[in-house]
Amino acid sequence: MFDFSLEANFSYLRDNLEGLLDNSPELFARLFSLGHTIEKIENLDVSELLRVGLITEDQNHWFCPLFIFERDRIFLVSEKKGTNPLEVFRPWKEEVDICEQFFLPPKRMAKVLDLGGGCGTYGIRAASLSKAHVTIADINPRALQFARFNALLNEVDSSVTTVTSSFFDKVTGHFDFIVAGLPYRPSPPNSPSKIYADGGTDGTHFISKALAEGSNHLSSGGEMVVCAMVLGDVDKNVLETRIIASNPNREPKIAFEFRQLQGHQRVFEEWWIDKVGTLSSSERDWMDSLKSKGLTHFHRVQVKMRKLTGENA
């Protein structure tokens, strides 16, 4: 387990990471993202990476016990995939590809909340690229340890604060922009699941709750954005149907935009079997229950909720 009590020289640590990235992006990815052991590179300074434990070594090789993601010279340290139910979620390349622009505030210097922010993927991008003032909220205290470490590593610690919170419970104030990175994976009832993964039996539990409460934490004209995989039939996703149906006369007045991304649709049963292998009897019952409700496909959906200003409400 990574020791956050060690005092890192973060400027030197960045130099080490950038040196390895510039020397060989391929080896950087193999070591930090793919978890491979690589042969040492002669005359490359990794002394601070070694001192704080971001890499280990034997006589001829380097190995990284953590996961380090890089995009736009922003470095994000998190945990490798394992069996710990409190494991910190890693930045997922496919999701970042889709969300990196969608999850940036539309104006600079915005006040931003990264809800369910984990290790700080999108909050730290907003602070780095948009000069935003960011609050990262997560229910997992260890995730926030990584978020604070990553803020220091990317030299945005003066613009980033963290708060341990379930949804908005400990969040105060109003925000120009809220990013909600919440669990959305459907899970069978009473099944063991990682803290970042379980989105309830149909995957919408946390997202629906966040969208229902989010407008109370938006400034006038502010926006909340969500990107998720959502169940539905072959054509439509259930989240859009439910949100529209539940918000005809809502106060404060809000507007929703839904974008269902083409090319990101999967038959849910096939996707689940790819993840877990053979279905257990309880998983089969759960899957049959979803099918009986017409929930057969997984859709990649982007949702934007905007709090209307007085003249537009």
HUWO-V765632 format. One record per pair of residues at least 12 apart in sequence whose ideal C-beta (glycine too) atoms are under 10 Angstrom apart, sorted by the first residue. I is the first residue (numbers start at 0). GAP is how many residues later the second one is. If there is no record, write none. Layout:
i/gap
I/GAP
I/GAP
//
This chain:
i/gap
0/52
0/64
0/65
0/78
0/83
0/141
1/50
1/51
1/52
1/63
1/64
1/75
1/76
1/77
1/86
1/140
1/143
1/144
1/147
2/49
2/50
3/48
3/138
3/141
3/142
3/144
3/145
5/45
5/46
5/47
6/44
6/45
7/40
7/41
7/43
7/44
7/45
7/46
7/141
7/144
7/145
8/38
8/39
8/42
8/43
9/38
9/42
9/139
9/141
9/142
9/143
9/144
9/145
9/147
10/37
10/141
10/142
10/144
11/33
11/35
11/36
11/37
11/39
11/40
12/33
12/34
12/35
12/36
12/38
12/39
12/41
12/62
12/64
12/136
12/139
12/140
13/34
13/59
13/61
13/138
13/139
13/140
13/141
14/30
14/31
14/33
14/34
15/28
15/29
15/30
15/31
15/32
15/33
15/34
15/35
15/36
15/38
15/39
16/15
16/29
16/31
16/32
16/37
16/51
16/53
16/56
16/58
16/60
16/136
17/52
17/55
17/57
18/22
18/25
18/26
18/27
18/30
19/12
19/18
19/21
19/24
19/25
19/26
19/29
19/35
19/42
19/48
19/50
20/47
20/49
20/52
20/54
21/22
22/18
22/20
22/21
23/14
23/17
23/20
24/45
25/12
26/12
26/14
26/17
26/35
27/40
27/42
28/39
28/40
28/41
28/64
29/34
30/15
30/18
30/24
30/30
30/31
30/32
30/33
30/37
31/17
31/22
31/23
31/32
31/34
31/35
31/36
31/37
31/38
31/43
31/45
32/31
32/34
32/35
32/36
32/37
32/47
32/57
32/58
32/60
33/30
33/33
34/28
34/29
34/30
34/31
34/32
34/45
34/46
35/25
35/26
35/27
35/28
36/19
36/20
36/21
36/23
36/24
36/25
36/26
36/27
37/17
37/22
37/23
37/24
37/25
37/26
38/21
38/22
38/23
39/17
39/18
39/19
39/20
39/21
39/22
40/21
43/18
45/16
48/13
48/15
48/19
49/12
51/97
52/12
52/13
53/12
53/14
53/21
53/23
53/99
54/13
63/13
63/16
64/14
64/15
65/12
65/13
65/14
65/22
65/24
65/80
66/12
66/13
66/14
66/21
66/22
66/23
66/24
66/52
66/79
67/22
67/23
67/82
67/85
68/21
68/22
68/23
68/24
68/27
68/50
68/52
68/81
69/21
70/20
70/22
70/25
70/26
70/29
70/50
70/54
71/28
71/53
71/56
71/57
72/55
72/81
73/17
73/46
73/47
73/50
73/51
73/53
73/54
73/55
73/76
73/79
73/80
73/82
74/49
74/75
74/78
74/79
75/14
75/15
75/20
75/42
75/43
75/44
75/45
75/46
75/48
75/49
75/70
75/71
75/73
75/74
75/77
75/78
76/13
76/14
76/42
76/43
76/69
76/70
76/72
76/73
76/76
77/12
77/13
77/40
77/41
77/42
77/43
77/65
77/68
77/69
77/71
77/72
78/39
78/40
78/63
78/64
78/67
80/113
81/112
82/109
82/111
83/58
83/110
83/111
84/107
84/108
84/109
84/110
84/111
84/112
84/113
85/53
85/54
85/55
85/56
85/57
85/108
85/109
85/110
86/53
86/55
86/56
86/107
86/108
86/109
86/110
87/30
87/31
87/50
87/52
87/54
87/55
87/56
87/57
87/58
87/59
87/106
87/107
87/108
88/27
88/28
88/29
88/30
88/32
88/49
88/51
88/54
88/57
88/92
88/94
88/105
88/106
88/107
88/108
89/28
89/29
89/31
89/56
89/106
90/27
90/28
90/29
90/30
90/31
90/34
91/29
93/170
93/206
94/26
94/27
94/86
94/132
94/133
94/134
94/205
95/25
95/26
95/29
97/129
97/163
97/166
97/202
97/204
98/22
98/23
98/26
98/80
98/82
98/126
98/127
98/128
98/203
99/21
99/22
99/25
99/29
100/24
100/28
101/20
101/77
101/123
101/124
101/125
101/157
101/200
101/201
101/202
102/18
102/19
102/20
102/22
102/23
102/74
102/76
102/77
102/78
102/122
102/123
102/124
102/199
103/18
103/21
103/22
103/25
103/26
103/28
103/73
103/75
103/121
104/21
104/24
104/25
104/26
104/27
104/29
104/70
104/71
104/72
104/73
104/74
104/117
104/118
104/120
105/24
105/70
105/71
105/117
106/23
106/24
106/25
106/69
106/70
107/18
107/21
107/22
107/23
107/24
108/21
108/22
108/23
108/24
108/50
108/67
109/16
109/20
109/21
109/22
109/23
109/24
109/65
109/66
109/67
109/109
109/112
109/113
110/21
110/22
110/23
110/24
110/62
110/63
110/64
110/65
110/66
110/67
110/108
110/111
111/13
111/14
111/15
111/18
111/20
111/21
111/22
111/23
111/24
111/47
111/48
111/63
111/64
111/65
111/66
111/67
111/110
112/13
112/21
112/22
112/23
112/24
112/50
112/52
112/55
112/58
112/60
112/61
112/62
112/63
112/64
112/65
112/66
112/67
112/101
112/104
112/105
112/109
112/111
113/12
113/13
113/18
113/20
113/21
113/22
113/23
113/24
113/33
113/46
113/48
113/61
113/63
113/64
113/65
113/66
113/67
114/20
114/21
114/22
114/23
114/50
114/52
114/53
114/56
114/60
114/63
114/64
114/65
114/66
114/67
114/91
114/95
114/98
114/99
114/102
114/109
114/111
115/20
115/21
115/22
115/23
115/24
115/27
115/49
115/50
115/51
115/63
115/64
115/65
115/66
115/67
115/80
115/90
115/91
115/94
115/110
116/17
116/18
116/19
116/20
116/21
116/23
116/26
116/27
116/30
116/43
116/45
116/46
116/62
116/63
116/64
116/65
117/18
117/20
117/22
117/24
117/25
117/26
117/28
117/29
117/32
117/63
117/77
117/78
118/17
118/19
118/21
118/23
118/24
118/25
118/26
118/27
118/28
118/29
118/30
118/31
119/14
119/16
119/18
119/23
119/24
119/26
119/27
119/28
119/29
119/30
119/31
119/33
119/34
119/36
119/40
119/42
120/15
120/26
120/29
120/58
120/60
121/12
121/14
121/57
121/58
121/59
121/103
121/105
122/12
122/13
122/14
122/15
122/24
122/27
122/28
122/33
122/36
122/37
122/38
122/39
122/56
122/58
123/12
123/23
123/26
123/27
123/29
123/30
123/32
123/33
123/35
123/36
124/29
124/31
124/54
125/30
125/33
125/34
125/51
125/53
126/24
126/27
126/28
126/29
126/30
126/31
126/32
126/33
127/23
127/26
127/27
127/28
127/31
127/32
128/27
129/47
130/25
130/28
131/24
131/27
131/28
131/43
131/44
131/45
132/23
132/25
132/26
132/27
132/28
132/42
132/43
133/13
133/17
133/22
133/25
133/26
133/27
133/28
133/41
133/43
133/45
134/25
134/26
134/27
134/28
134/30
134/36
134/37
134/38
134/40
134/43
135/12
135/14
135/15
135/24
135/25
135/26
135/27
135/29
135/43
135/45
136/24
136/25
136/26
136/27
136/28
136/29
136/30
136/31
136/32
136/33
136/34
136/41
136/43
137/24
137/25
137/26
137/27
137/28
137/43
137/44
137/57
137/58
138/25
138/26
138/27
138/28
138/30
138/31
138/43
138/56
138/57
139/24
139/54
139/55
139/56
140/21
140/23
141/53
142/19
142/21
142/52
142/53
143/17
143/18
143/19
143/20
143/21
144/17
145/16
146/13
146/14
146/15
147/12
147/13
147/14
165/40
166/13
166/15
166/39
166/42
166/43
166/45
166/46
166/47
166/50
167/41
167/42
167/45
167/46
167/48
167/49
168/44
170/42
170/46
171/45
172/44
172/46
173/42
173/43
173/44
173/45
173/46
173/48
173/133
174/39
174/42
174/43
174/44
174/47
174/48
174/49
175/42
175/43
175/44
175/45
175/46
175/47
176/41
176/42
176/45
176/46
176/47
176/48
177/32
177/36
177/37
177/39
177/40
177/44
177/45
177/46
177/47
177/48
177/127
178/44
178/45
178/46
178/47
178/48
179/26
179/27
179/29
179/30
179/31
179/34
179/44
179/45
179/46
179/47
179/48
179/123
179/125
180/15
180/29
180/44
180/45
180/46
180/47
181/14
181/17
181/23
181/24
181/25
181/26
181/27
181/28
181/29
181/44
181/46
182/12
182/13
182/14
182/15
182/16
182/17
182/20
182/22
182/23
182/24
182/45
183/13
183/14
183/15
183/16
183/18
183/19
183/20
183/21
183/22
183/23
183/42
183/43
183/44
183/45
183/46
183/47
183/55
183/114
183/117
184/12
184/13
184/14
184/15
184/18
184/43
184/44
184/86
184/87
184/90
184/113
185/12
185/13
185/14
185/15
185/16
185/17
185/18
185/19
185/43
185/44
185/45
185/82
185/85
185/86
185/100
185/101
185/104
185/109
185/112
186/12
186/13
186/14
186/15
186/16
186/18
186/85
186/96
186/99
187/13
187/84
187/88
187/91
187/92
187/94
187/95
187/96
187/97
187/98
187/99
187/101
187/102
188/12
188/93
188/96
188/97
188/100
189/92
190/85
190/89
190/91
190/92
190/95
198/29
198/30
198/31
198/32
200/30
200/85
200/88
200/89
200/94
201/28
201/29
201/30
201/36
201/37
201/40
201/66
201/84
201/87
201/88
201/91
201/93
202/25
202/26
202/27
202/28
202/35
202/36
202/65
202/87
202/92
202/95
203/24
203/26
203/27
203/33
203/34
203/35
203/38
203/39
203/91
205/20
205/22
206/19
206/20
206/21
206/23
206/32
206/36
206/94
206/96
207/18
207/30
207/31
207/34
207/35
207/38
209/14
209/16
209/95
210/13
210/15
210/28
210/31
210/32
210/35
210/36
210/43
210/45
210/92
210/94
211/31
211/34
211/35
211/38
211/93
213/12
213/40
213/91
213/93
214/32
214/35
214/36
214/37
214/38
214/39
214/90
214/91
214/92
214/93
215/36
215/91
216/90
217/34
217/36
217/87
217/88
217/89
218/88
218/90
219/32
219/87
219/88
219/89
219/90
219/92
219/93
220/85
220/86
220/87
220/88
220/89
220/91
221/32
221/83
221/84
221/85
221/87
222/31
222/32
222/34
222/81
222/82
222/83
222/84
223/30
223/32
223/79
223/80
223/81
223/82
223/83
224/32
224/77
224/78
224/79
224/80
224/81
225/13
225/75
225/76
225/77
225/78
225/79
226/32
226/34
226/73
226/74
226/75
226/76
226/77
227/70
227/71
227/72
227/73
227/74
227/75
228/32
228/35
228/36
228/37
228/39
228/42
228/69
228/70
228/71
228/72
229/12
229/28
229/30
229/65
229/67
229/68
229/69
229/70
229/71
229/73
230/37
230/59
230/62
230/63
230/64
230/65
230/66
230/67
230/68
231/28
231/33
231/36
231/62
231/63
231/64
231/65
231/66
231/67
231/69
232/60
232/61
232/62
232/63
232/64
232/66
233/31
233/33
233/60
233/62
233/63
233/65
234/25
234/30
234/62
234/64
235/22
235/24
235/58
235/61
235/63
236/21
236/23
236/28
236/58
236/60
236/61
236/62
236/63
236/64
236/66
237/55
237/56
237/57
237/61
237/63
238/19
238/21
238/60
238/62
238/64
239/16
239/18
239/19
239/20
239/59
239/61
239/63
240/17
242/13
242/15
242/60
242/62
243/12
243/14
246/58
250/62
251/55
251/56
251/61
252/53
252/54
252/55
252/56
252/57
252/59
252/60
253/51
253/52
253/53
253/54
253/59
254/49
254/50
254/51
254/52
254/53
254/57
254/58
255/47
255/48
255/49
255/50
256/45
256/46
256/47
256/48
256/49
257/43
257/44
257/45
257/46
257/47
258/41
258/42
258/43
258/44
258/45
259/39
259/40
259/41
259/42
259/43
260/38
260/39
260/40
260/41
261/37
261/38
262/37
263/34
263/35
263/36
263/37
264/32
264/33
264/34
264/35
265/31
265/32
265/33
265/34
266/29
266/30
266/31
267/19
267/22
267/23
267/27
267/28
267/29
267/30
267/31
268/14
268/15
268/18
268/19
268/21
268/22
268/27
268/28
268/29
269/27
269/28
270/26
270/27
271/14
271/15
271/18
271/26
272/14
//
